[in-house]
Amino acid sequence: MPGATVTTEDLQPAFLLAAFDARRAAVDIETTGLDWKADTIGTVQVHVPDYGTTIVRKITHRPLRLIELMTSARVQKVFHHAPFDLRFMAYHWDVRPLNVADTKLASQILEPHADHKDHSLAPLVLRHFGVHLDKSVRFSDWLSEDLTRQQLQYAAQDVQYLLPLLDKLTELAIDEGVADLIESSYAYLPVRIATDLRGCGDVFSYLSNGAEGRILLARNPDPPLPPHRCPNRCGPAGQPAPGRPH
């Protein structure tokens, strides 16, 4: 995969025009942590087919061209585990994204009984393209004044595989007869992000906004801790383990 250009604050105008011409773009972000309210976007990387990849960093103001891309119904934006990226963007930039797709969501619908780790990007790229993605710098300092070559390569490689991965998963979805279900799930993503930002959480849960969990805790205020890490990446004391659930 080719390298990427690096810019600050926002997309270059020519890159935005290329995305509108292509009508699809792969998008990913790196952050300082998992909390979309408290943590910060370190980089935004965008790949446009037949044009190239750019990494936007040092974003200190609302990036108007990135926002125009995210809110465009004309351009499909492809993510992996889109809710993570979209919550950060919607909260920090005050935007409502439109026309998004999610390769992790597609994988989960295609193989609902697979282990959760098999839906991560690296295993999917390895399985479908035979390429090993190096994730060793995932937890590095993305606000550093000067990003390393390894950080830039890591940031670029994910988005450069998202579009071919989406195409492959779409082919499989058509064969399995679940393409319409996946497309409907994509359409719901902006709504789910809006309810999360409002504090509603999963409105389809019997008791939304964590109320069900609070009732269970009231019934059993001292539940025993599991002796091992749970599949939701919790630490031994029930605290979230560091790192993006990618």
C-alpha positions in Angstrom: 0.0 0.0 0.0 1.3 3.5 -0.8 2.1 6.1 1.8 0.1 9.1 2.9 0.3 12.9 2.9 0.0 14.7 6.2 -1.8 17.9 6.7 -2.9 20.0 9.7 -6.3 21.3 10.9 -8.4 20.1 8.0 -8.6 18.3 4.6 -7.0 20.1 1.6 -9.7 21.4 -0.8 -8.5 19.2 -3.6 -8.8 16.1 -1.4 -12.4 16.9 -0.5 -13.2 17.4 -4.2 -11.7 14.0 -5.0 -13.9 12.4 -2.3 -17.0 14.0 -3.8 -15.9 12.7 -7.3 -15.3 9.2 -6.0 -18.5 9.2 -3.9 -16.8 7.0 -1.3 -14.0 7.3 1.2 -12.6 5.3 4.0 -12.2 7.1 7.4 -10.6 6.3 10.7 -9.4 8.3 13.7 -6.8 7.9 16.5 -7.6 9.3 19.9 -6.1 9.9 23.3 -8.5 7.5 24.9 -11.9 5.8 24.8 -14.1 8.5 26.4 -15.6 10.5 23.6 -16.5 13.3 26.0 -13.2 13.6 27.9 -10.6 12.4 25.3 -9.4 14.1 22.1 -9.1 13.2 18.4 -5.4 13.0 17.6 -5.6 12.2 13.9 -8.2 11.7 11.2 -7.1 9.6 8.2 -9.1 9.5 5.0 -8.5 7.3 1.9 -10.1 8.1 -1.5 -9.8 5.4 -4.1 -7.6 6.2 -7.1 -6.5 9.4 -5.4 -4.7 8.7 -2.2 -4.6 8.8 1.6 -4.2 11.8 3.9 -3.7 12.1 7.6 -5.1 15.2 9.3 -3.6 16.2 12.7 -3.4 19.1 15.1 -7.1 19.8 14.7 -7.7 22.8 17.0 -10.9 24.2 15.4 -13.9 22.7 13.8 -12.6 21.2 10.5 -15.1 22.5 8.0 -14.0 20.4 5.1 -14.0 17.2 7.2 -17.4 18.2 8.5 -18.7 18.7 5.0 -17.5 15.2 4.1 -19.0 13.6 7.1 -22.4 15.3 6.6 -22.6 14.6 2.9 -25.2 12.2 1.7 -23.4 12.0 -1.7 -20.3 10.3 -0.3 -20.3 7.0 1.5 -17.9 7.0 4.5 -16.6 3.6 5.4 -15.4 2.9 8.9 -14.5 -0.1 11.0 -16.4 0.0 14.3 -18.1 3.3 13.2 -19.8 4.1 16.5 -16.4 4.8 18.1 -15.3 7.3 15.5 -18.7 8.9 15.0 -19.3 9.6 18.7 -16.0 11.5 18.9 -16.7 13.4 15.7 -20.4 14.2 16.5 -19.5 15.3 20.0 -16.4 17.4 19.3 -17.5 18.9 16.0 -21.3 19.1 16.6 -22.2 17.2 13.4 -24.6 14.5 12.4 -22.9 12.1 10.0 -24.8 10.8 7.0 -24.2 7.8 4.6 -21.9 5.7 6.6 -20.9 2.0 6.3 -19.2 -0.2 8.9 -17.1 -3.2 8.0 -17.2 -4.5 11.6 -21.0 -4.3 11.7 -21.1 -6.2 8.3 -18.8 -8.9 9.7 -20.9 -9.3 12.8 -24.1 -9.8 10.8 -22.4 -12.2 8.4 -20.9 -14.3 11.2 -23.0 -13.7 14.3 -21.6 -16.8 16.2 -17.9 -16.0 15.6 -15.6 -14.9 18.4 -15.7 -11.1 18.9 -12.0 -10.9 18.2 -12.5 -12.4 14.7 -14.5 -9.2 13.8 -11.5 -6.9 14.5 -9.9 -5.3 11.5 -6.5 -7.1 11.6 -8.0 -10.7 11.5 -10.4 -9.7 8.8 -7.7 -8.3 6.6 -5.5 -11.3 7.2 -8.4 -13.7 6.4 -9.5 -12.0 3.2 -6.3 -10.6 1.8 -3.5 -12.5 3.5 -2.0 -9.2 4.9 -0.8 -8.8 8.5 -1.5 -5.4 9.9 1.0 -4.2 12.5 -0.9 -2.8 15.6 2.1 -2.3 17.8 1.8 1.5 17.9 -2.0 1.6 18.5 -1.6 3.0 22.1 1.1 5.5 21.3 1.0 9.3 21.7 -1.2 10.6 18.9 -0.8 14.3 20.0 3.0 14.2 19.7 4.5 17.1 18.0 6.1 14.8 15.5 4.5 11.5 14.7 6.9 8.6 13.9 7.1 6.8 10.6 5.6 3.8 12.3 2.6 5.9 13.6 2.0 7.4 10.1 2.2 3.9 8.5 -0.2 2.5 11.1 -2.7 5.4 10.6 -2.7 5.0 6.9 -2.8 1.2 6.5 -6.2 0.8 8.1 -8.1 3.1 5.8 -6.3 1.7 2.8 -7.9 -1.7 3.3 -11.4 -0.6 4.4 -12.9 -0.1 0.9 -11.7 -3.5 -0.6 -12.8 -5.2 2.7 -16.3 -3.6 2.4 -16.5 -4.8 -1.2 -15.6 -8.3 -0.2 -18.0 -8.4 2.7 -20.8 -7.0 0.5 -20.3 -9.8 -1.9 -20.6 -12.3 0.9 -23.7 -10.5 2.2 -25.3 -10.8 -1.2 -24.5 -14.5 -1.3 -25.9 -15.0 2.2 -29.0 -13.0 1.6 -28.3 -10.5 4.3 -27.2 -7.5 2.2 -30.5 -5.6 2.9 -30.2 -6.2 6.6 -26.7 -4.8 6.7 -27.7 -1.7 4.6 -30.5 -1.1 7.1 -28.1 -1.4 10.0 -25.8 1.2 8.3 -28.8 3.6 8.0 -29.5 3.3 11.7 -25.9 4.3 12.8 -26.5 8.1 12.7 -29.6 7.7 14.8 -27.7 5.5 17.4 -25.0 8.2 17.6 -27.6 10.9 18.2 -29.3 8.9 21.0 -25.9 8.2 22.6 -25.0 11.9 22.6 -28.4 12.7 24.2 -27.7 10.2 26.9 -30.4 7.7 25.9 -28.1 4.8 25.1 -29.8 1.8 23.7 -33.4 2.9 23.4 -34.5 -0.6 22.4 -33.4 -2.0 25.7 -36.3 -2.8 28.1 -34.8 -0.2 30.5 -32.6 2.3 28.6 -29.8 4.6 29.9 -28.4 2.0 32.3 -31.6 1.7 34.4 -31.7 -2.1 34.1 -28.1 -2.4 35.4 -28.9 -0.1 38.3 -31.9 -2.2 39.3 -29.8 -5.4 39.1 -27.1 -3.7 41.2 -29.7 -2.7 43.8 -30.8 -6.3 44.1 -27.3 -7.5 44.4 -25.0 -4.7 45.6 -21.9 -6.9 46.0 -21.8 -9.2 43.0 -18.7 -11.4 42.9 -16.1 -10.3 40.4 -15.2 -12.8 37.7 -11.7 -14.3 38.0 -10.9 -13.6 34.4 -11.3 -10.8 31.9 -14.7 -10.7 30.3 -15.3 -10.6 26.5 -16.1 -6.8 26.8 -12.4 -6.0 27.5 -12.9 -5.3 31.2 -10.0 -5.5 33.6 -9.9 -7.8 36.6 -11.6 -5.2 38.8 -14.3 -4.5 36.2 -12.6 -1.4 34.9 -12.2 -0.8 31.1 -8.9 -2.0 29.8 -7.0 0.7 27.8 -7.0 0.8 24.1 -9.6 1.3 21.4 -12.0 -1.7 20.8 -10.9 -2.1 17.2 
